[in-house]
């Protein structure tokens, strides 16, 4: 059997997953590399449109369009340009760009020539420099001097701190070539650089192997040594193949991309996966969903471009519910994939009712390339769960010791650590010391999430042992916030916790225990956070003072108690306008995670459910 872009997995239950797995993945003859995958797409689909770029996010604008053949040619030229700059199979090309056609040329061209490393453009100079030093970056692709963007100044500052960095390659999006004074022997124009290269072959002659490293994606915290997750070409190709099969992408699909191309979701779910199946990718502005016009014009774009699929986070769904659909033909919409943060039941129900779309909640992590599980498109989509494992992907719930080693597998519906294995799972972080305690057994990665598997094989997340705060799909390491505040002379203890928010999922909140005799105000501490925390999304939105942070019996800070306090206070505030007496208690449940128990007259139970419908915690009512 050979790989077919028409392979689909019509999953309704776990038995369907097992039936698909009956054919070993090795017999599906997948492309050896991401470059070969796009080459095969160019061969199959030729002059059909592969990429549409909307600069303004309006239906009226004239887009930039590239066929599969043209896309592959630009990627080949980009790979050859990097090779000319000394990039070999172990060399790293980093990218600090918004969503542009040149971003895709860079991603796949870098993987064809060497190793690709994406950078979040919102990170500060010190953080970017740390990632580039750890990656040993040779080439950095970024924006040329552009009004309203700080990326060029950031790139210049980074260059001074990264000894391995030899070249800056600048993407000019202004169309103004009059001032090219920033160019030099080591600062090059992207479009001019690739235009000089052949498009019909790799000059390196490289024969990319499935086990070759394709990329280093940054993951985890934002303090200390950056954590880089290497993906092989096999990881990326197999994961993209399976995601495309699960959501049934085909050569008539049109996939809108609004998530950033420094993140695995944007790169694979609305990038390589569609192209492997001959689908069109619509790149909706450089800033994606951050561009107001993309959301205000979303249904117009769906109608104009006959969008069938998009990927998003819950905050995007909430925003789109506020955009009228009246007068727009949404019949092309088939499915959307939502992940990165818990999806509230009521939000899913309202969105599906408004659009008629099939909304699939999934789960994944950078260490698993992108995706691990997904609710079945054709079966029971259990709201609150993150679905069934992808084919060939293993999910186990395990109990581990203090060193992260396996003790036992948990029973059905018993909560424990979520461990994963499969063709999508990486082999370990680039820095060996960061792999300590991460593998419960050989080949089984401890995700750091807590969850349970029900009797039908659905995965339910019940907590996060990593304590990550997920704000609008952005993972925030609380340690970054806490370490910043521990440097404040008046702070004795600092504990960062995610507070539920109906718009962005969670907001960072800081509990502070002051040193004896200190009298600093919450306003002063908030200002301090704004000045010292590199990542803007991580700056606390609220400071809460405590006389003593809660501790475990062995003296460790006990965050669940603070999370419970936050949620209880939030619920009381949300229900304050209701006239009847209400009591609120928040507890931890091994099966369901955080539960909110409310005692109130039965006559107002429906009002309570409506008021709290947009939050992801479990709600239990009694009278």
C-alpha positions as CSV (number, residue, x, y, z in Angstrom):
1,X,0.0,0.0,0.0
2,X,1.3,3.5,-0.8
3,X,0.5,6.9,0.7
4,X,-2.6,8.5,-0.7
5,X,-3.6,12.1,-0.1
6,X,-7.2,10.8,-0.1
7,X,-6.7,8.5,2.9
8,X,-9.3,9.4,5.5
9,X,-10.1,8.1,9.0
10,X,-13.9,8.1,9.5
11,X,-13.7,7.7,13.2
12,X,-16.8,7.3,15.3
13,X,-15.2,5.3,18.1
14,X,-12.0,3.7,19.3
15,X,-12.6,0.6,17.2
16,X,-12.3,2.7,14.1
17,X,-9.0,4.0,15.3
18,X,-7.8,0.4,15.8
19,X,-9.0,-0.6,12.3
20,X,-7.0,2.1,10.7
21,X,-4.0,1.1,12.7
22,X,-4.3,-2.5,11.3
23,X,-2.2,-1.2,8.4
24,X,1.2,-0.5,9.8
25,X,2.2,3.1,9.3
26,X,5.4,2.0,7.6
27,X,3.3,0.4,4.9
28,X,1.6,3.7,4.1
29,X,4.8,4.9,2.3
30,X,4.6,8.4,3.6
31,X,7.0,11.0,2.1
32,X,10.5,10.9,3.6
33,X,10.5,14.6,4.4
34,X,8.4,17.7,4.5
35,X,10.1,18.9,1.3
36,X,9.2,15.7,-0.4
37,X,5.6,16.0,0.9
38,X,5.2,19.4,-0.8
39,X,7.0,18.2,-3.9
40,X,4.5,15.4,-4.2
41,X,1.7,17.9,-3.7
42,X,3.1,20.0,-6.5
43,X,3.3,17.0,-8.8
44,X,-0.3,15.9,-8.0
45,X,-2.0,19.4,-8.0
46,X,0.3,21.5,-10.2
47,X,-1.5,24.7,-11.1
48,X,-4.3,24.5,-8.5
49,X,-4.1,27.2,-5.8
50,X,-2.1,26.2,-2.8
51,X,-1.7,29.6,-0.9
52,X,-3.8,32.7,-0.8
53,X,-2.6,35.7,1.2
54,X,-4.9,38.4,2.3
55,X,-2.9,41.5,3.3
56,X,-5.8,43.5,4.8
57,X,-8.3,40.7,5.7
58,X,-11.1,42.0,3.5
59,X,-13.1,40.2,0.9
60,X,-12.7,43.0,-1.6
61,X,-8.9,43.1,-1.8
62,X,-7.0,41.4,-4.5
63,X,-5.1,38.5,-2.9
64,X,-1.6,37.2,-3.6
65,X,-2.0,33.6,-4.9
66,X,0.4,30.8,-5.5
67,X,-0.2,27.5,-7.1
68,X,1.3,24.3,-5.7
69,X,3.9,24.4,-8.4
70,X,4.8,28.0,-7.6
71,X,4.9,27.3,-3.9
72,X,7.2,24.4,-4.3
73,X,9.4,26.5,-6.6
74,X,9.7,29.3,-4.0
75,X,10.5,26.8,-1.3
76,X,13.2,25.2,-3.4
77,X,14.7,28.6,-4.2
78,X,14.7,29.5,-0.5
79,X,16.4,26.3,0.4
80,X,19.1,27.0,-2.2
81,X,19.5,30.5,-0.9
82,X,20.1,29.2,2.6
83,X,22.5,26.6,1.2
84,X,24.5,29.4,-0.5
85,X,24.7,31.1,3.0
86,X,26.4,28.0,4.4
87,X,23.4,26.2,5.8
88,X,23.9,22.5,5.9
89,X,21.8,19.7,7.4
90,X,22.8,20.5,11.0
91,X,22.7,24.3,10.5
92,X,19.8,26.4,11.9
93,X,17.7,29.0,10.2
94,X,15.6,31.0,12.7
95,X,12.5,33.0,11.7
96,X,11.0,36.0,13.4
97,X,8.2,37.0,11.0
98,X,4.5,37.5,11.0
99,X,2.3,35.4,8.8
100,X,3.5,36.1,5.2
101,X,4.0,33.9,2.1
102,X,7.7,34.4,2.7
103,X,7.2,32.7,6.2
104,X,6.1,29.5,4.5
105,X,9.0,29.7,2.0
106,X,11.3,30.1,5.1
107,X,9.8,27.3,7.1
108,X,9.9,24.6,4.4
109,X,13.0,25.9,2.7
110,X,14.9,25.9,6.0
111,X,13.8,22.3,6.7
112,X,15.0,21.3,3.2
113,X,18.4,23.0,3.7
114,X,18.9,22.5,7.4
115,X,16.9,23.0,10.6
116,X,14.0,25.5,11.1
117,X,13.6,27.4,14.3
118,X,10.5,29.7,14.7
119,X,10.6,32.7,17.1
120,X,7.6,34.4,18.7
121,X,7.9,38.0,17.4
122,X,6.4,39.3,20.7
123,X,9.4,38.0,22.8
124,X,11.9,40.5,24.1
125,X,15.5,40.8,22.8
126,X,17.1,38.8,25.7
127,X,14.7,35.9,25.3
128,X,15.1,35.8,21.5
129,X,18.9,35.9,21.9
130,X,18.8,33.1,24.4
131,X,16.8,30.9,22.0
132,X,19.1,31.7,19.0
133,X,22.2,30.9,21.1
134,X,20.8,27.6,22.3
135,X,19.9,26.7,18.7
136,X,23.3,27.9,17.4
137,X,21.5,29.9,14.7
138,X,23.4,30.8,11.5
139,X,20.7,32.8,9.6
140,X,17.8,34.9,11.0
141,X,14.9,35.8,8.7
142,X,12.9,38.8,9.8
143,X,11.1,42.0,8.7
144,X,13.0,44.8,7.0
145,X,12.6,48.2,8.6
146,X,8.8,48.6,8.6
147,X,6.6,51.4,10.1
148,X,4.8,50.1,13.1
149,X,7.1,47.1,13.6
150,X,10.0,46.8,16.1
151,X,11.3,43.5,14.6
152,X,14.2,45.1,12.7
153,X,15.5,46.9,15.7
154,X,15.0,43.7,17.7
155,X,17.0,41.7,15.1
156,X,19.9,44.2,15.2
157,X,20.0,44.0,19.0
158,X,19.9,40.2,18.9
159,X,22.7,40.0,16.4
160,X,25.0,41.5,18.9
161,X,24.3,38.8,21.4
162,X,24.5,35.7,19.2
163,X,28.0,34.8,18.1
164,X,26.9,32.1,15.7
165,X,24.6,34.4,13.7
166,X,26.2,35.2,10.4
167,X,23.3,36.6,8.3
168,X,20.2,38.6,8.6
169,X,17.7,38.1,5.8
170,X,15.1,40.9,5.5
171,X,11.6,40.5,4.1
172,X,10.5,43.9,2.7
173,X,6.7,44.2,2.8
174,X,6.4,47.9,2.2
175,X,7.1,47.7,-1.5
176,X,9.5,50.6,-1.1
177,X,12.9,49.7,-2.5
178,X,14.2,53.2,-2.5
179,X,16.0,53.0,0.8
180,X,18.1,49.9,1.0
181,X,20.8,51.4,3.2
182,X,20.3,48.6,5.8
183,X,21.6,46.0,3.3
184,X,25.2,44.8,3.3
185,X,27.2,41.7,2.7
186,X,25.7,40.1,5.8
187,X,22.2,41.8,5.7
188,X,20.4,40.6,2.6
189,X,17.0,41.1,0.9
190,X,14.9,38.0,1.0
191,X,13.1,38.3,-2.3
192,X,16.3,39.3,-4.2
193,X,18.2,36.5,-2.5
194,X,15.8,33.7,-3.5
195,X,15.2,35.1,-7.0
196,X,18.8,34.4,-7.9
197,X,18.4,30.7,-7.2
198,X,17.2,27.8,-9.3
199,X,13.8,26.4,-8.6
200,X,14.1,23.0,-10.2
201,X,16.5,21.2,-7.8
202,X,18.3,21.4,-4.5
203,X,21.8,22.5,-5.2
204,X,23.0,20.8,-2.0
205,X,22.0,17.4,-3.5
206,X,20.7,16.5,0.0
207,X,18.8,13.3,0.4
208,X,16.7,14.1,3.5
209,X,16.0,11.1,5.7
210,X,12.9,10.7,7.9
211,X,15.1,10.6,11.0
212,X,16.8,13.9,10.2
213,X,15.9,16.9,12.5
214,X,13.5,19.2,10.7
215,X,12.9,21.9,13.3
216,X,13.6,23.2,16.8
217,X,10.4,24.6,18.3
218,X,10.7,26.5,21.5
219,X,8.4,25.3,24.3
220,X,7.9,25.6,28.0
221,X,9.0,28.5,30.2
222,X,10.6,31.8,29.4
223,X,13.3,31.9,32.1
224,X,16.7,30.2,32.3
225,X,17.9,28.0,29.4
226,X,15.4,28.0,26.6
227,X,13.7,24.6,26.0
228,X,13.9,23.4,22.4
229,X,11.9,20.5,21.1
230,X,13.5,18.8,18.0
231,X,11.1,17.4,15.5
232,X,12.2,14.9,12.9
233,X,10.8,15.0,9.4
234,X,9.0,11.7,10.2
235,X,7.4,13.4,13.3
236,X,6.1,16.3,11.1
237,X,5.0,14.3,8.1
238,X,3.2,11.6,10.0
239,X,1.4,14.0,12.3
240,X,0.3,16.2,9.4
241,X,-0.9,13.2,7.5
242,X,-3.0,11.9,10.4
243,X,-4.5,15.3,11.2
244,X,-5.5,15.8,7.6
245,X,-7.1,12.3,7.5
246,X,-9.0,12.7,10.8
247,X,-10.7,16.0,9.7
248,X,-11.1,14.7,6.1
249,X,-9.3,17.4,4.3
250,X,-9.2,16.9,0.5
251,X,-8.4,18.7,-2.7
252,X,-11.6,20.7,-2.4
253,X,-10.9,21.9,1.1
254,X,-10.2,25.5,1.8
255,X,-8.5,26.1,5.1
256,X,-8.3,29.6,6.8
257,X,-5.1,30.2,8.8
258,X,-5.3,32.9,11.5
259,X,-3.0,31.4,14.1
260,X,0.7,32.4,14.1
261,X,3.3,30.5,12.1
262,X,5.7,30.4,15.0
263,X,3.3,27.9,16.6
264,X,2.9,24.2,15.7
265,X,-0.9,24.6,15.1
266,X,-0.5,27.3,12.4
267,X,2.4,25.4,10.7
268,X,0.9,22.0,10.6
269,X,-2.9,22.1,11.1
270,X,-3.3,24.9,8.6
271,X,-0.1,24.4,6.6
272,X,1.4,21.1,5.8
273,X,-1.6,19.0,6.6
274,X,-3.8,20.7,4.0
275,X,-1.1,20.8,1.4
276,X,-0.5,17.1,1.7
277,X,-4.1,16.6,0.6
278,X,-4.2,19.2,-2.2
279,X,-6.2,21.7,0.0
280,X,-5.9,25.5,-0.3
281,X,-4.5,27.5,2.6
282,X,-5.9,31.1,3.1
283,X,-3.4,33.1,5.1
284,X,-5.5,35.8,6.7
285,X,-3.2,38.8,7.2
286,X,0.2,39.1,8.7
287,X,-1.2,39.2,12.2
288,X,-3.9,36.6,11.7
289,X,-6.7,36.7,14.2
290,X,-4.9,39.7,15.9
291,X,-6.0,41.8,13.0
292,X,-9.4,43.3,13.9
293,X,-10.6,43.1,10.2
294,X,-10.1,39.3,10.1
295,X,-12.7,38.8,12.8
296,X,-15.1,41.6,11.7
297,X,-15.0,40.3,8.1
298,X,-14.7,36.6,9.1
299,X,-18.1,35.4,7.7
300,X,-17.6,37.5,4.6
301,X,-14.3,35.8,4.0
302,X,-15.9,32.4,4.6
303,X,-18.5,33.2,2.0
304,X,-16.1,34.7,-0.5
305,X,-13.5,32.0,-0.4
306,X,-15.8,29.1,0.5
307,X,-13.8,28.3,3.6
308,X,-14.4,24.7,4.7
309,X,-12.1,24.5,7.7
310,X,-10.3,26.6,10.3
311,X,-8.3,26.1,13.5
312,X,-8.7,28.3,16.5
313,X,-8.7,28.7,20.3
314,X,-11.8,29.3,22.4
315,X,-11.2,33.0,22.6
316,X,-11.6,33.2,18.8
317,X,-14.9,31.4,19.0
318,X,-16.1,33.8,21.7
319,X,-15.2,36.8,19.5
320,X,-16.9,35.3,16.4
321,X,-20.1,34.8,18.3
322,X,-20.3,38.6,18.5
323,X,-20.0,39.0,14.7
324,X,-23.4,38.8,12.9
325,X,-23.8,36.0,10.4
326,X,-27.0,37.4,8.9
327,X,-26.9,37.6,5.1
328,X,-23.8,35.4,4.7
329,X,-23.8,31.9,3.1
330,X,-21.9,29.7,5.5
331,X,-22.8,26.4,3.8
332,X,-19.2,25.7,2.8
333,X,-18.1,25.4,6.4
334,X,-17.6,21.8,7.4
335,X,-15.4,21.6,10.6
336,X,-13.2,23.6,12.9
337,X,-10.6,22.4,15.3
338,X,-10.3,24.1,18.7
339,X,-7.6,23.5,21.2
340,X,-5.0,25.0,23.5
341,X,-7.4,25.8,26.3
342,X,-10.6,24.2,27.8
343,X,-13.7,24.7,25.7
344,X,-16.9,25.6,27.6
345,X,-19.9,23.5,26.9
346,X,-22.2,26.4,26.3
347,X,-19.7,28.2,24.0
348,X,-19.5,25.1,21.8
349,X,-23.3,24.7,21.7
350,X,-23.9,28.3,20.8
351,X,-21.2,28.4,18.1
352,X,-22.4,25.2,16.4
353,X,-26.0,26.5,16.5
354,X,-24.9,29.7,14.9
355,X,-22.8,28.3,12.2
356,X,-23.9,24.7,11.6
357,X,-20.2,23.7,11.8
358,X,-18.8,20.6,13.4
359,X,-16.6,21.8,16.2
360,X,-13.8,19.3,17.2
361,X,-12.0,19.8,20.4
362,X,-8.5,18.4,20.3
363,X,-5.4,18.1,22.5
364,X,-1.7,18.3,21.7
365,X,1.7,19.7,22.6
366,X,4.9,20.7,20.9
367,X,6.6,17.6,22.2
368,X,4.0,15.6,20.2
369,X,4.6,17.7,17.1
370,X,1.2,19.2,17.3
371,X,-1.7,16.8,18.0
372,X,-2.3,13.8,20.2
373,X,-6.1,13.4,20.3
374,X,-9.3,14.7,18.8
375,X,-13.0,14.3,19.2
376,X,-14.4,12.1,16.4
377,X,-16.0,14.0,13.5
378,X,-18.4,11.1,12.9
379,X,-19.0,9.8,16.4
380,X,-19.9,11.0,19.9
381,X,-18.2,14.4,20.4
382,X,-18.0,14.5,24.2
383,X,-17.9,18.1,25.2
384,X,-15.3,18.5,28.0
385,X,-13.2,15.7,26.7
386,X,-10.3,16.1,24.2
387,X,-11.4,13.1,22.3
388,X,-9.9,9.8,21.2
389,X,-6.2,9.2,20.4
390,X,-5.0,9.7,16.9
391,X,-4.2,6.5,15.0
392,X,-0.8,5.1,15.9
393,X,-0.7,7.3,19.0
394,X,-0.7,5.8,22.5
395,X,-2.1,7.5,25.5
396,X,-1.7,6.1,29.0
397,X,-2.7,7.4,32.4
398,X,0.0,6.6,34.9
399,X,1.1,7.1,38.5
400,X,4.8,8.2,38.8
401,X,7.2,8.7,41.6
402,X,8.9,11.9,42.6
403,X,11.5,11.3,39.8
404,X,8.9,10.9,37.2
405,X,9.3,7.1,36.8
406,X,6.4,4.8,36.2
407,X,4.8,3.1,39.2
408,X,1.6,1.7,37.7
409,X,-1.0,2.4,35.1
410,X,-4.2,4.0,36.4
411,X,-7.6,2.4,36.2
412,X,-10.4,3.5,33.9
413,X,-11.6,6.9,35.0
414,X,-8.8,7.3,37.5
415,X,-6.8,10.5,37.2
416,X,-3.1,10.5,36.8
417,X,-0.3,11.8,34.5
418,X,-1.0,11.8,30.8
419,X,1.8,9.9,28.9
420,X,2.0,9.7,25.1
421,X,3.9,7.8,22.5
422,X,3.8,7.4,18.8
423,X,5.2,8.7,15.5
424,X,4.4,12.3,16.4
425,X,6.3,12.2,19.7
426,X,9.8,13.7,19.8
427,X,12.8,11.9,21.2
428,X,13.7,14.4,23.8
429,X,14.6,18.1,24.3
430,X,17.7,19.4,22.6
431,X,19.4,19.9,26.0
432,X,19.9,16.5,27.6
433,X,19.6,17.8,31.2
434,X,16.0,18.9,30.4
435,X,14.9,15.4,29.8
436,X,15.3,14.3,33.5
437,X,11.9,13.0,34.8
438,X,10.2,13.5,31.4
439,X,10.0,9.9,30.4
440,X,7.8,7.5,32.4
441,X,9.2,4.6,30.4
442,X,11.2,4.4,27.2
443,X,9.2,6.0,24.4
444,X,6.5,7.4,26.7
445,X,6.6,11.1,27.3
446,X,5.1,12.6,30.4
447,X,3.1,15.6,29.1
448,X,2.8,17.2,32.5
449,X,-1.0,17.2,32.2
450,X,-3.3,15.3,34.5
451,X,-6.2,13.4,33.0
452,X,-8.2,10.2,32.9
453,X,-9.3,7.8,30.1
454,X,-13.0,6.8,30.3
455,X,-14.4,3.4,29.4
456,X,-14.7,4.3,25.7
457,X,-11.1,5.6,25.4
458,X,-11.9,9.3,25.5
459,X,-9.3,11.5,27.3
460,X,-10.5,14.0,29.9
461,X,-8.0,16.5,31.3
462,X,-8.4,17.1,35.0
463,X,-5.5,19.4,35.7
464,X,-2.0,20.5,34.8
465,X,0.9,19.3,36.9
466,X,3.0,21.8,35.1
467,X,0.8,24.7,36.5
468,X,0.9,26.4,33.1
469,X,-1.4,29.4,32.7
470,X,-3.1,29.3,29.3
471,X,-4.2,32.8,28.1
472,X,-5.8,32.9,24.7
473,X,-3.8,29.8,23.6
474,X,-0.5,31.2,24.8
475,X,1.3,29.1,27.4
476,X,2.6,31.1,30.3
477,X,5.1,29.6,32.7
478,X,4.1,30.9,36.2
479,X,7.7,30.5,37.3
480,X,8.6,33.4,35.0
481,X,6.2,35.6,36.8
482,X,7.2,34.4,40.2
483,X,10.9,34.8,39.7
484,X,10.4,38.4,38.6
485,X,8.6,39.2,41.8
486,X,11.0,37.4,44.0
487,X,13.5,40.0,43.0
488,X,11.3,42.7,44.5
489,X,12.7,43.8,47.8
490,X,9.3,43.7,49.6
491,X,8.1,40.3,48.4
492,X,8.5,37.3,50.6
493,X,6.4,34.8,48.5
494,X,4.9,35.1,45.0
495,X,2.5,32.5,43.6
496,X,1.2,33.0,40.0
497,X,-2.1,31.3,39.2
498,X,-4.5,31.3,36.2
499,X,-7.8,33.0,36.9
500,X,-10.7,31.8,34.7
501,X,-11.8,34.4,32.1
502,X,-14.6,34.0,29.7
503,X,-12.8,35.9,26.9
504,X,-9.2,34.5,27.0
505,X,-9.6,31.3,29.0
506,X,-7.3,32.4,31.9
507,X,-5.6,35.5,33.1
508,X,-2.4,35.5,35.3
509,X,-3.1,36.6,38.9
510,X,-0.4,36.8,41.6
511,X,-0.8,36.0,45.2
512,X,1.8,37.9,47.3
513,X,3.0,37.5,50.8
514,X,4.9,40.5,51.8
515,X,8.0,40.6,54.0
516,X,7.4,41.7,57.6
517,X,7.0,45.5,57.8
518,X,6.6,46.0,54.0
519,X,3.8,48.2,52.8
520,X,4.0,48.2,49.0
521,X,0.7,48.6,47.2
522,X,-1.0,46.4,44.6
523,X,-0.7,49.2,42.1
524,X,3.0,49.5,42.6
525,X,3.5,45.7,42.2
526,X,1.4,45.7,39.0
527,X,3.6,48.5,37.6
528,X,6.7,46.6,38.6
529,X,5.5,43.5,36.7
530,X,4.9,45.6,33.6
531,X,8.5,46.8,33.8
532,X,10.3,43.5,34.6
533,X,8.3,40.7,32.9
534,X,9.5,40.2,29.3
535,X,6.3,38.7,28.0
536,X,3.4,41.1,28.0
537,X,0.8,38.4,28.2
538,X,2.4,37.2,31.4
539,X,2.1,40.5,33.3
540,X,-0.3,39.8,36.2
541,X,-3.7,41.5,35.9
542,X,-4.4,41.4,39.6
543,X,-2.4,41.3,42.8
544,X,-3.9,39.6,45.8
545,X,-2.2,39.8,49.2
546,X,-2.2,36.9,51.6
547,X,-0.9,36.8,55.2
548,X,0.5,33.3,54.5
549,X,0.6,31.3,51.3
550,X,-0.8,27.8,51.8
551,X,1.8,25.0,52.3
552,X,1.8,21.3,52.1
553,X,2.9,19.1,55.0
554,X,6.4,19.2,53.7
555,X,6.5,22.9,53.2
556,X,5.8,23.2,49.5
557,X,3.4,25.9,48.2
558,X,0.0,24.4,47.6
559,X,-1.5,26.1,44.5
560,X,-4.8,24.2,44.3
561,X,-6.1,26.0,47.4
562,X,-5.3,29.4,45.8
563,X,-7.0,28.3,42.5
564,X,-10.1,27.2,44.5
565,X,-10.1,30.6,46.2
566,X,-9.9,32.4,42.9
567,X,-12.7,30.5,41.3
568,X,-15.0,30.8,44.4
569,X,-14.5,34.6,44.4
570,X,-15.1,34.8,40.7
571,X,-18.3,32.8,40.9
572,X,-19.6,34.9,43.8
573,X,-18.9,38.0,41.7
574,X,-20.6,36.6,38.7
575,X,-23.7,35.7,40.7
576,X,-23.8,38.8,43.0
577,X,-26.8,40.3,41.1
578,X,-29.0,37.3,41.8
579,X,-31.4,38.0,44.7
580,X,-31.4,34.7,46.5
581,X,-28.9,33.4,49.0
582,X,-26.1,31.4,47.3
583,X,-23.3,29.4,48.8
584,X,-20.2,28.4,46.7
585,X,-17.7,25.7,47.4
586,X,-14.8,24.7,45.1
587,X,-13.2,21.3,45.3
588,X,-10.8,19.1,43.4
589,X,-12.3,15.9,41.9
590,X,-10.0,13.2,40.6
591,X,-12.5,12.3,37.9
592,X,-13.6,15.8,36.7
593,X,-10.8,18.2,37.9
594,X,-12.0,21.4,39.5
595,X,-15.6,21.4,40.5
596,X,-17.8,24.3,41.6
597,X,-20.6,23.3,44.0
598,X,-23.4,25.9,44.3
599,X,-26.3,25.7,46.8
600,X,-29.2,27.9,45.7
601,X,-33.0,27.8,45.3
602,X,-34.0,25.6,42.3
603,X,-35.9,28.5,40.8
604,X,-32.6,30.2,39.9
605,X,-30.6,27.2,38.7
606,X,-31.2,28.0,35.1
607,X,-30.0,31.6,35.6
608,X,-26.8,30.3,37.3
609,X,-26.1,27.9,34.5
610,X,-26.5,30.7,31.9
611,X,-24.3,33.1,33.8
612,X,-21.5,30.6,34.2
613,X,-21.9,28.9,30.8
614,X,-18.8,30.4,29.3
615,X,-16.4,29.0,31.9
616,X,-14.7,25.6,31.6
617,X,-15.0,24.4,35.2
618,X,-17.5,21.7,36.2
619,X,-20.7,23.0,37.8
620,X,-22.8,21.1,40.3
621,X,-26.1,22.6,41.6
622,X,-28.2,21.7,44.6
623,X,-30.8,23.4,46.7
